[in-house]
């Protein structure tokens, strides 16, 4: 089993621990990579989310060998066998603990931003990580949680080697692991995107769960689908929150696919806002090998139109398009032929490639471009001049074409959320859209 990214892993893991919902658990993520996974688990269970910060206590002359671990609240767990075998004196134990506790408290403050820790006493606690290699840190976390008073400790991870799972069964009441491959090299090999999680991302996850619980809806169930469009079957992922007010179809651009981490990040924000999403590939794997196909706007638009018919046969909610790069041109050309499309958003797109069909678009259209993406910005300004529908051009200052700068993609996602929730939740009356004055 491979995972697209930590969000995908968290959602799959959440399905495996649904039976714990009635126990009203607290979900604790191991920093750093375990926290985004834990965030999805907490969302699905409607449970409090916190971070579990532990520090291993290393033997003074052999620090990689742990003789114990510490946690918040003054908790200390010692391995008496190691202490005795290595002859560690009480004053050495105290010195190592003092140094590690300072680092523990510093990290906890940084992650939580001064908020108090979630209480775990007399409750089920689910400890979550993004995967396990040796299991030493996960074992320490389970022992610390137990010492803090948890009545039941469940360790939940997407992937781990068989021997680690067996060992961890001795310190947790239950170990939930989705994949236990016999040939295990590293955690990262089981992810398509295993980019490093930063301290800032950990803090952001915790802040979102605590400060704005109404926005953190239960995660939608994501279903792998085969979309029928233009006589071909295209792989896709359909996520539909309960009572979705609208559905957004993603038209991926040149060199991208439904696995695009940028589009998936935007889709997650839309899902949190109560919108369904369909991420699917406009081209088959064989077609993607020919670079010319990603610039065949007519074919891409036809595939998108066919996929829209396929989706309408299954869903009744209003539909919008989110297009990136050449996918934006495909979205606009498909919208020009379909007056029932509720809204279009372009991220770093090439709307100019839709050509004269821009005049026929009636769906409210938002063009988002990075301020440092000079050539594409000029092309978007020219395309905007051709649009006769309600439209807006939003420039993200300092952002380049892929919106990789800190905060740039968050801004894209927030703009898209506002645009789609405004236009899709209000319905998509094409005659109304046509009468709206262009916004330039």
Steps between C-alpha positions, in 0.01 A plus 500: 500500500638839395375838619479818297601720794440533873147630446412193296662275762309673780166457329559132437618453857191682628276240336686225687440655844137602457402233755663717769270800445262406783791490746545878455876474449769765498722482190870578551738546207873440520686800361568582242364275227246324718300814570345550152406130503350539847309808384303289250433232762373759747277658234339168414438409865393848609771469766735751665841523336826564681869427461689245709849630564741244643876498540705185532760493777832379363777324686765773564783325315270337240215750435340291223420235765194616697463420867162671521277778374329810634174674420315810606367538851819369658445148368809278489517137390822305569623169364636351819687225318699752292563722802633206701701346215668830410554603860337840456509700823203708623688827450568405134131419452406838645749689280382336178136557595558871572651558156234303316215658694608848397484394134169323553340809654638724226350283227166466675470879535588551134252242374207605718558875507444512876181291505468238776542132420194280451431283801530127439405367843243219517443518125596313188800662336594436137870562431559567129816516290556508122679165514742298710855391431650374828204593721710643783333842503151354462567262789618788717189700411270212597680455832482872576129518416436203726695663783296817452188304590347376175273201560551359149781570253456430128792549262385574143739528204471461122804275452758310706723191475363178655758476779427856619126430511563192715722692744256789532222263595673475838460872580163579335163339563444486127711570192317606183727485195364514145801350325763261639732430206752220560762684292528835678775752430365833623169672572546745211504229234131434566398859421484679164555829686700472823629857513616620840240638739609828660443627853276766350280237334467312829395818677254582222333157524453536873374857468243402236367220717472719810419852378243427232331166575195588288722513193660164576221278372513122509717386212300385198533145380724497194410237243716385213294521181531437128363800314352428158577785261537510126507125465782447751512416870697742715619436856370741762436569868152621599454657844154608606438652845160432649250753364750643249379836368691457175759291319828625356666310215877546466643536150872436538752673283817411317714247685246460781251234606244422767795441736611865479579606860403859417158412366444254783579773752240726338249212487543442873410862577193477275393180674530669839267769366239234419572456128556169325798453270585278205868475413554290189743462215396656171743276312579130521855401604584419137371838382698686765822366346442724197566858611287641218186354658517729804461798264213347303238724658219363284557144621546608862181708492309212340619263771397747769155543343457122483608464863250770596218299342625192683496688832155650443360150453607431861476834679248783500707777662620802294834443327802729470839466333847560648764509227877528516737584214358356175217349706366852551454542125322164485273605787407829333437338162281232662315769696438693177298201375322436830290786641431301818858516631473704818851649526855471368830563679836507321829456693804613306300409193519559128149632432632657180514150348119489509519751214179655364285274721572734791222722370249217559583426863212588733624346824649749750875469451788569738853521360778454760858577394827542686639851496843371398358286218531793260433333166197305622369813672506689170319212328234499771444873468449459127259212554308693762438775248314245283275366776141624505396315814545614859874473556789604718879484478678437831877543519688324782795733573845345457367160393651312209325258266473207744410716805778336702573809709390494869129576526446529122307176453299570816392826338400316181293250698328773699412697186363187333298413809342844510422497126343155492303534822362834379399382154424130541302521821290778346419270207601544141230673301671564167269783406588679823870451442469638150335818620763578763729787413862398442732580789831624368 
